[in-house]
């Protein structure tokens, strides 16, 4: 499934800042991710891992050559959650985050 944009490449500084802010807001409201951080599922540096996760999403959108595919982003997010937090979010929240928020950037 294609994302909402087929473009890619470098974002302007203003666009990158807006995207970074949006990702931060979405991640801050993501219950499963916040539980992983608060309960230190990724160890003492869970907050840093969540911040790096957000940075990797920003990088994926700003440095990848389009088109963007839903499955690629979904797989990357699931892999990061598994590796960083030793968890699998089976509540469909990854898909919901992508569909409701990240694909509308």
MDAnalysis code that builds the backbone (N, CA, C; Angstrom):
import MDAnalysis as mda
import numpy as np

u = mda.Universe.empty(315, n_residues=105, atom_resindex=np.repeat(np.arange(105), 3), trajectory=True)
u.add_TopologyAttr("name", ["N", "CA", "C"] * 105)
u.add_TopologyAttr("resid", np.arange(1, 106))
u.add_TopologyAttr("resname", ["UNK", "UNK", "UNK", "UNK", "UNK", "UNK", "UNK", "UNK", "UNK", "UNK", "UNK", "UNK", "UNK", "UNK", "UNK", "UNK", "UNK", "UNK", "UNK", "UNK", "UNK", "UNK", "UNK", "UNK", "UNK", "UNK", "UNK", "UNK", "UNK", "UNK", "UNK", "UNK", "UNK", "UNK", "UNK", "UNK", "UNK", "UNK", "UNK", "UNK", "UNK", "UNK", "UNK", "UNK", "UNK", "UNK", "UNK", "UNK", "UNK", "UNK", "UNK", "UNK", "UNK", "UNK", "UNK", "UNK", "UNK", "UNK", "UNK", "UNK", "UNK", "UNK", "UNK", "UNK", "UNK", "UNK", "UNK", "UNK", "UNK", "UNK", "UNK", "UNK", "UNK", "UNK", "UNK", "UNK", "UNK", "UNK", "UNK", "UNK", "UNK", "UNK", "UNK", "UNK", "UNK", "UNK", "UNK", "UNK", "UNK", "UNK", "UNK", "UNK", "UNK", "UNK", "UNK", "UNK", "UNK", "UNK", "UNK", "UNK", "UNK", "UNK", "UNK", "UNK", "UNK"])
u.atoms.positions = np.array([
    [0.849, -1.176, 0.000],
    [0.000, 0.000, 0.000],
    [0.891, 1.234, 0.000],
    [0.609, 2.164, -0.854],
    [1.381, 3.393, -0.924],
    [0.984, 4.353, 0.180],
    [1.955, 5.060, 0.661],
    [1.689, 6.121, 1.624],
    [1.056, 7.290, 0.896],
    [0.817, 8.370, 1.634],
    [0.126, 9.507, 1.059],
    [0.990, 10.320, 0.113],
    [2.265, 10.023, 0.055],
    [3.138, 10.775, -0.827],
    [4.028, 9.829, -1.595],
    [4.317, 10.163, -2.815],
    [5.221, 9.334, -3.605],
    [6.584, 9.982, -3.716],
    [6.716, 11.173, -3.149],
    [7.983, 11.886, -3.206],
    [8.958, 11.359, -2.190],
    [10.033, 12.061, -2.052],
    [11.040, 11.665, -1.092],
    [12.182, 12.641, -1.173],
    [13.217, 12.328, -0.489],
    [14.387, 13.165, -0.552],
    [14.398, 14.215, 0.522],
    [15.264, 15.167, 0.323],
    [15.539, 16.175, 1.344],
    [14.320, 17.047, 1.623],
    [14.092, 17.276, 2.900],
    [13.058, 18.197, 3.339],
    [13.713, 19.529, 3.652],
    [12.954, 20.594, 3.521],
    [13.472, 21.882, 3.969],
    [13.617, 21.828, 5.484],
    [14.398, 22.730, 6.032],
    [14.587, 22.770, 7.481],
    [13.258, 22.976, 8.198],
    [12.413, 23.820, 7.627],
    [11.109, 24.085, 8.226],
    [10.231, 22.838, 8.188],
    [10.218, 22.133, 7.056],
    [9.422, 20.913, 6.940],
    [9.935, 19.829, 7.883],
    [11.248, 19.679, 7.990],
    [11.839, 18.683, 8.880],
    [11.486, 18.984, 10.335],
    [11.522, 20.253, 10.709],
    [11.177, 20.638, 12.076],
    [9.706, 20.348, 12.371],
    [8.843, 20.631, 11.404],
    [7.418, 20.360, 11.592],
    [7.155, 18.858, 11.684],
    [7.822, 18.083, 10.848],
    [7.668, 16.640, 10.884],
    [8.182, 16.084, 12.206],
    [9.321, 16.565, 12.662],
    [9.882, 16.123, 13.930],
    [8.920, 16.429, 15.080],
    [8.348, 17.610, 15.067],
    [7.379, 17.974, 16.104],
    [6.158, 17.061, 16.055],
    [5.661, 16.804, 14.859],
    [4.496, 15.930, 14.699],
    [4.766, 14.515, 15.183],
    [5.916, 13.973, 14.836],
    [6.279, 12.631, 15.289],
    [6.375, 12.607, 16.809],
    [6.969, 13.638, 17.392],
    [7.064, 13.718, 18.844],
    [5.700, 13.745, 19.510],
    [4.772, 14.495, 18.941],
    [3.420, 14.564, 19.497],
    [2.712, 13.219, 19.398],
    [2.823, 12.583, 18.233],
    [2.192, 11.272, 18.035],
    [2.779, 10.249, 18.999],
    [4.099, 10.199, 19.101],
    [4.746, 9.239, 19.987],
    [4.407, 9.523, 21.443],
    [4.242, 10.794, 21.803],
    [3.885, 11.153, 23.167],
    [2.496, 10.693, 23.562],
    [1.621, 10.537, 22.589],
    [0.251, 10.092, 22.845],
    [0.057, 8.593, 22.618],
    [1.086, 7.915, 22.166],
    [1.007, 6.492, 21.850],
    [1.113, 5.696, 23.143],
    [-0.003, 5.169, 23.603],
    [-0.087, 4.498, 24.897],
    [0.900, 3.349, 25.030],
    [0.966, 2.466, 24.059],
    [1.855, 1.301, 24.147],
    [3.315, 1.728, 24.248],
    [3.708, 2.708, 23.458],
    [5.089, 3.180, 23.508],
    [5.387, 3.843, 24.846],
    [4.461, 4.635, 25.346],
    [4.672, 5.291, 26.626],
    [4.752, 4.279, 27.768],
    [3.973, 3.204, 27.684],
    [4.075, 2.136, 28.680],
    [5.453, 1.489, 28.630],
    [5.950, 1.259, 27.422],
    [7.278, 0.651, 27.269],
    [8.353, 1.540, 27.885],
    [8.223, 2.838, 27.699],
    [9.213, 3.772, 28.252],
    [9.081, 3.848, 29.767],
    [7.862, 4.072, 30.246],
    [7.651, 4.248, 31.688],
    [8.028, 3.000, 32.483],
    [7.803, 1.832, 31.911],
    [8.110, 0.581, 32.600],
    [9.496, 0.051, 32.246],
    [10.247, 0.840, 31.512],
    [11.632, 0.544, 31.149],
    [11.794, -0.826, 30.491],
    [10.911, -1.116, 29.543],
    [11.010, -2.379, 28.817],
    [12.307, -2.450, 28.029],
    [12.852, -1.304, 27.707],
    [14.122, -1.252, 26.987],
    [15.300, -0.984, 27.900],
    [15.102, -1.130, 29.196],
    [16.153, -0.859, 30.163],
    [16.115, 0.592, 30.621],
    [17.169, 0.979, 31.323],
    [17.235, 2.339, 31.881],
    [17.224, 3.422, 30.811],
    [17.681, 3.082, 29.640],
    [17.731, 4.074, 28.564],
    [16.521, 3.987, 27.634],
    [15.391, 3.562, 28.172],
    [14.170, 3.433, 27.361],
    [13.752, 4.757, 26.728],
    [13.885, 5.861, 27.476],
    [13.522, 7.175, 26.911],
    [14.415, 7.501, 25.723],
    [15.701, 7.256, 25.854],
    [16.635, 7.507, 24.745],
    [16.307, 6.617, 23.551],
    [15.908, 5.392, 23.824],
    [15.531, 4.490, 22.724],
    [14.275, 4.986, 22.018],
    [13.319, 5.499, 22.768],
    [12.105, 6.058, 22.163],
    [12.444, 7.291, 21.332],
    [13.359, 8.117, 21.837],
    [13.785, 9.300, 21.085],
    [14.496, 8.897, 19.795],
    [15.326, 7.856, 19.867],
    [16.014, 7.365, 18.675],
    [15.013, 6.767, 17.688],
    [13.994, 6.118, 18.204],
    [12.925, 5.569, 17.370],
    [12.254, 6.693, 16.588],
    [11.937, 7.778, 17.263],
    [11.331, 8.938, 16.597],
    [12.280, 9.508, 15.547],
    [13.559, 9.579, 15.874],
    [14.549, 10.094, 14.919],
    [14.654, 9.189, 13.698],
    [14.502, 7.889, 13.901],
    [14.577, 6.972, 12.756],
    [13.373, 7.125, 11.830],
    [12.224, 7.454, 12.395],
    [11.034, 7.715, 11.559],
    [11.257, 8.989, 10.749],
    [11.762, 10.020, 11.397],
    [12.073, 11.264, 10.691],
    [13.055, 11.002, 9.560],
    [14.086, 10.238, 9.843],
    [15.093, 9.908, 8.827],
    [14.473, 9.117, 7.685],
    [13.594, 8.182, 8.010],
    [12.944, 7.354, 6.981],
    [12.182, 8.237, 5.991],
    [11.449, 9.207, 6.519],
    [10.683, 10.096, 5.642],
    [11.566, 11.101, 4.916],
    [12.586, 11.611, 5.579],
    [13.358, 12.706, 4.986],
    [14.491, 12.237, 4.090],
    [15.005, 11.036, 4.295],
    [16.157, 10.583, 3.520],
    [15.852, 9.493, 2.505],
    [14.705, 8.870, 2.611],
    [14.353, 7.795, 1.684],
    [13.893, 8.377, 0.356],
    [14.193, 7.668, -0.657],
    [13.668, 8.022, -1.977],
    [12.303, 7.379, -2.098],
    [11.301, 8.145, -2.503],
    [9.957, 7.610, -2.641],
    [9.886, 6.618, -3.774],
    [8.795, 5.928, -3.936],
    [7.578, 6.062, -3.130],
    [7.731, 5.389, -1.774],
    [6.918, 5.834, -0.828],
    [6.910, 5.259, 0.503],
    [5.828, 4.187, 0.549],
    [6.173, 3.055, 1.110],
    [5.229, 1.957, 1.221],
    [4.886, 1.699, 2.686],
    [3.604, 1.545, 2.941],
    [3.086, 1.279, 4.284],
    [3.809, 0.092, 4.910],
    [3.926, -1.009, 4.172],
    [4.534, -2.225, 4.711],
    [5.982, -2.016, 5.136],
    [6.725, -1.211, 4.387],
    [8.114, -0.945, 4.751],
    [8.199, -0.203, 6.081],
    [7.365, 0.811, 6.243],
    [7.349, 1.569, 7.492],
    [6.866, 0.697, 8.645],
    [5.825, -0.071, 8.411],
    [5.291, -0.959, 9.444],
    [6.351, -1.962, 9.906],
    [7.038, -2.584, 8.967],
    [8.077, -3.556, 9.316],
    [9.208, -2.904, 10.102],
    [9.631, -1.727, 9.662],
    [10.704, -1.020, 10.354],
    [10.286, -0.681, 11.785],
    [9.053, -0.244, 11.959],
    [8.583, 0.115, 13.293],
    [8.488, -1.115, 14.193],
    [7.935, -2.210, 13.669],
    [7.846, -3.438, 14.463],
    [9.244, -3.940, 14.843],
    [10.180, -3.897, 13.894],
    [11.554, -4.334, 14.168],
    [12.196, -3.479, 15.261],
    [12.004, -2.174, 15.177],
    [12.582, -1.269, 16.173],
    [11.997, -1.523, 17.558],
    [10.702, -1.722, 17.629],
    [10.049, -1.996, 18.913],
    [10.576, -3.300, 19.496],
    [10.696, -4.306, 18.671],
    [11.194, -5.594, 19.130],
    [12.636, -5.498, 19.626],
    [13.487, -4.833, 18.855],
    [14.897, -4.723, 19.206],
    [15.142, -3.786, 20.385],
    [14.431, -2.677, 20.423],
    [14.681, -1.669, 21.455],
    [13.999, -1.961, 22.780],
    [12.809, -2.561, 22.711],
    [12.013, -2.744, 23.920],
    [11.705, -4.207, 24.232],
    [12.248, -5.111, 23.441],
    [11.980, -6.547, 23.621],
    [10.483, -6.794, 23.730],
    [9.739, -6.158, 22.836],
    [8.283, -6.226, 22.887],
    [7.710, -6.355, 21.486],
    [6.498, -6.859, 21.447],
    [5.704, -6.877, 20.225],
    [4.387, -6.221, 20.567],
    [4.114, -5.100, 19.939],
    [2.846, -4.412, 20.173],
    [1.796, -5.100, 19.313],
    [1.036, -5.993, 19.902],
    [0.046, -6.778, 19.174],
    [-1.342, -6.158, 19.229],
    [-1.401, -4.907, 19.636],
    [-2.686, -4.221, 19.772],
    [-3.064, -3.431, 18.522],
    [-2.344, -3.657, 17.435],
    [-2.544, -2.945, 16.161],
    [-2.233, -1.459, 16.264],
    [-1.573, -1.044, 17.343],
    [-1.294, 0.382, 17.497],
    [-0.263, 0.873, 16.490],
    [0.663, 0.023, 16.069],
    [1.636, 0.455, 15.061],
    [0.895, 0.846, 13.787],
    [0.007, -0.012, 13.353],
    [-0.761, 0.255, 12.144],
    [-1.629, 1.494, 12.309],
    [-2.253, 1.641, 13.491],
    [-3.096, 2.809, 13.750],
    [-2.280, 4.095, 13.726],
    [-1.086, 4.065, 14.306],
    [-0.220, 5.247, 14.308],
    [0.137, 5.629, 12.878],
    [0.475, 4.645, 12.075],
    [0.851, 4.925, 10.688],
    [-0.327, 5.497, 9.918],
    [-1.460, 4.843, 10.001],
    [-2.622, 5.244, 9.211],
    [-3.183, 6.579, 9.675],
    [-3.338, 6.757, 10.974],
    [-4.002, 7.949, 11.459],
    [-3.098, 9.172, 11.519],
    [-1.790, 8.952, 11.581],
    [-0.912, 10.087, 11.814],
    [0.220, 10.232, 10.816],
    [1.053, 9.224, 10.744],
    [2.306, 9.375, 9.990],
    [2.108, 9.481, 8.489],
    [1.067, 8.876, 7.949],
    [0.865, 8.948, 6.512],
    [0.219, 10.242, 6.060],
    [-0.082, 11.089, 7.009],
    [-0.715, 12.364, 6.674],
    [0.269, 13.517, 6.749],
    [1.556, 13.190, 6.779],
    [2.579, 14.234, 6.849],
    [2.821, 14.821, 5.485],
])
